[in-house]
Amino acid sequence: MPKAIPATAPIKTPASYEAALEELDQLVGVIESGQLPLEQLLAGYQRGAQLLAFCRDRLAAVENQIKVLDEGTLKPWTQE
């Protein structure tokens, strides 16, 4: 049976990008199970949107740090 999502889940910031991604992955699995009541489904969707925004923000921050390290120019990544 899927883990229930509290309808009034407190907003908590994930500890890391990886933690957010793992929580998001678990959340998608619970939502896709199709066994949640409508209110919990909505709460899960809202939490997923928060996690997605957190991940996007972290990726943007890392990209900005890389730009600074590369003196403002992004270089294409190639496997050698």
Backbone as CSV, one residue per row, in Angstrom:
resi,resn,N_x,N_y,N_z,CA_x,CA_y,CA_z,C_x,C_y,C_z
1,MET,0.842,-1.178,0.000,0.000,0.000,0.000,0.887,1.240,0.000
2,PRO,0.572,2.244,-0.823,1.411,3.422,-0.890,1.355,4.242,0.393
3,LYS,2.456,4.910,0.659,2.549,5.774,1.824,1.644,6.989,1.629
4,ALA,0.853,7.301,2.614,-0.071,8.427,2.517,0.686,9.741,2.586
5,ILE,0.172,10.727,1.865,0.734,12.064,1.875,-0.166,12.922,2.745
6,PRO,0.380,13.526,3.807,-0.468,14.361,4.659,-1.059,15.521,3.866
7,ALA,-2.335,15.800,4.070,-3.008,16.870,3.337,-2.436,18.233,3.698
8,THR,-1.936,18.375,4.921,-1.355,19.650,5.343,0.117,19.453,5.658
9,ALA,0.854,18.923,4.702,2.274,18.675,4.907,3.020,19.995,5.070
10,PRO,3.878,20.098,6.107,4.639,21.319,6.285,5.682,21.458,5.161
11,ILE,5.945,22.699,4.788,6.934,22.941,3.750,8.315,22.832,4.384
12,LYS,9.103,21.882,3.918,10.459,21.744,4.436,11.427,21.734,3.258
13,THR,12.546,22.374,3.461,13.556,22.455,2.426,14.388,21.180,2.464
14,PRO,14.585,20.547,1.317,15.410,19.337,1.287,16.855,19.645,1.694
15,ALA,17.535,18.647,2.213,18.915,18.818,2.658,19.868,19.019,1.490
16,SER,19.525,18.452,0.340,20.413,18.548,-0.819,19.616,18.310,-2.097
17,TYR,20.275,18.562,-3.219,19.672,18.292,-4.519,19.317,16.815,-4.627
18,GLU,20.230,15.965,-4.194,20.014,14.522,-4.288,18.838,14.070,-3.426
19,ALA,18.716,14.662,-2.230,17.596,14.320,-1.344,16.273,14.750,-1.974
20,ALA,16.264,15.932,-2.591,15.046,16.420,-3.245,14.667,15.516,-4.407
21,LEU,15.653,15.109,-5.185,15.398,14.249,-6.328,14.859,12.890,-5.889
22,GLU,15.409,12.354,-4.808,14.925,11.066,-4.299,13.493,11.181,-3.771
23,GLU,13.218,12.259,-3.028,11.859,12.460,-2.520,10.876,12.627,-3.675
24,LEU,11.290,13.366,-4.691,10.432,13.576,-5.860,10.151,12.256,-6.562
25,ASP,11.163,11.423,-6.687,10.995,10.121,-7.333,10.002,9.251,-6.553
26,GLN,10.131,9.231,-5.236,9.208,8.456,-4.397,7.786,9.013,-4.496
27,LEU,7.696,10.324,-4.515,6.398,10.986,-4.596,5.689,10.657,-5.904
28,VAL,6.424,10.654,-6.990,5.843,10.310,-8.290,5.311,8.874,-8.259
29,GLY,6.059,7.977,-7.643,5.602,6.593,-7.533,4.298,6.469,-6.773
30,VAL,4.175,7.213,-5.681,2.950,7.176,-4.876,1.780,7.759,-5.669
31,ILE,2.037,8.873,-6.337,0.970,9.514,-7.106,0.522,8.614,-8.256
32,GLU,1.487,8.011,-8.945,1.159,7.154,-10.084,0.463,5.864,-9.688
33,SER,0.520,5.510,-8.414,-0.152,4.281,-7.976,-1.663,4.394,-8.147
34,GLY,-2.172,5.635,-8.147,-3.600,5.840,-8.342,-4.445,5.480,-7.143
35,GLN,-3.833,5.325,-5.981,-4.590,4.900,-4.807,-4.721,5.989,-3.754
36,LEU,-4.489,7.246,-4.133,-4.591,8.334,-3.173,-5.927,9.050,-3.299
37,PRO,-6.483,9.481,-2.175,-7.673,10.324,-2.241,-7.301,11.660,-2.893
38,LEU,-8.290,12.345,-3.405,-8.074,13.578,-4.140,-7.280,14.616,-3.353
39,GLU,-7.582,14.802,-2.079,-6.872,15.795,-1.267,-5.394,15.457,-1.131
40,GLN,-5.075,14.196,-0.927,-3.672,13.785,-0.816,-2.974,13.879,-2.164
41,LEU,-3.711,13.631,-3.223,-3.153,13.766,-4.560,-2.746,15.213,-4.817
42,LEU,-3.596,16.137,-4.441,-3.297,17.558,-4.601,-2.096,17.965,-3.748
43,ALA,-2.055,17.494,-2.507,-0.922,17.800,-1.628,0.377,17.236,-2.212
44,GLY,0.311,16.053,-2.774,1.477,15.458,-3.401,1.940,16.242,-4.613
45,TYR,0.992,16.698,-5.393,1.331,17.506,-6.565,1.996,18.815,-6.144
46,GLN,1.460,19.447,-5.097,2.041,20.704,-4.609,3.455,20.483,-4.088
47,ARG,3.673,19.409,-3.351,5.014,19.109,-2.833,5.960,18.823,-3.999
48,GLY,5.480,18.106,-4.983,6.300,17.824,-6.162,6.722,19.102,-6.870
49,ALA,5.822,20.062,-6.964,6.149,21.348,-7.586,7.213,22.083,-6.768
50,GLN,7.130,21.999,-5.448,8.135,22.627,-4.582,9.502,21.968,-4.782
51,LEU,9.506,20.654,-4.836,10.764,19.924,-5.017,11.379,20.217,-6.380
52,LEU,10.538,20.277,-7.404,11.020,20.583,-8.743,11.638,21.980,-8.788
53,ALA,10.990,22.950,-8.156,11.532,24.316,-8.114,12.866,24.333,-7.373
54,PHE,12.972,23.591,-6.279,14.225,23.512,-5.531,15.338,22.951,-6.408
55,CYS,15.048,21.865,-7.128,16.059,21.243,-7.990,16.488,22.200,-9.106
56,ARG,15.541,22.880,-9.714,15.875,23.835,-10.775,16.738,24.970,-10.238
57,ASP,16.415,25.460,-9.051,17.203,26.534,-8.447,18.628,26.081,-8.159
58,ARG,18.774,24.875,-7.629,20.124,24.348,-7.335,20.919,24.178,-8.621
59,LEU,20.293,23.657,-9.668,20.993,23.488,-10.941,21.415,24.834,-11.521
60,ALA,20.549,25.831,-11.414,20.886,27.165,-11.911,22.046,27.751,-11.116
61,ALA,22.065,27.537,-9.807,23.157,28.043,-8.975,24.478,27.396,-9.359
62,VAL,24.451,26.103,-9.599,25.672,25.397,-10.005,26.136,25.882,-11.374
63,GLU,25.190,26.077,-12.284,25.552,26.581,-13.611,26.211,27.966,-13.499
64,ASN,25.682,28.810,-12.639,26.281,30.134,-12.438,27.684,30.033,-11.853
65,GLN,27.902,29.101,-10.945,29.235,28.903,-10.384,30.211,28.432,-11.458
66,ILE,29.745,27.570,-12.347,30.597,27.084,-13.427,30.957,28.233,-14.370
67,LYS,29.998,29.103,-14.645,30.274,30.267,-15.489,31.367,31.129,-14.876
68,VAL,31.294,31.325,-13.570,32.311,32.129,-12.888,33.667,31.432,-12.982
69,LEU,33.684,30.140,-12.754,34.945,29.402,-12.809,35.542,29.388,-14.214
70,ASP,34.695,29.402,-15.212,35.165,29.401,-16.601,35.280,30.822,-17.157
71,GLU,35.323,31.792,-16.271,35.463,33.203,-16.646,34.344,33.684,-17.557
72,GLY,33.143,33.246,-17.244,31.975,33.758,-17.947,31.623,33.068,-19.246
73,THR,32.382,32.085,-19.668,32.041,31.392,-20.908,31.841,29.910,-20.614
74,LEU,30.696,29.418,-21.000,30.444,27.992,-20.870,31.095,27.270,-22.040
75,LYS,31.762,26.206,-21.722,32.414,25.410,-22.736,31.646,24.098,-22.907
76,PRO,31.479,23.641,-24.127,30.755,22.378,-24.311,31.516,21.238,-23.635
77,TRP,30.751,20.382,-22.976,31.354,19.246,-22.307,31.506,18.111,-23.297
78,THR,32.679,17.548,-23.352,32.915,16.406,-24.241,33.594,15.309,-23.451
79,GLN,33.195,14.105,-23.740,33.845,12.950,-23.122,35.070,12.605,-23.933
80,GLU,36.168,12.449,-23.265,37.397,12.119,-23.976,37.860,10.741,-23.641
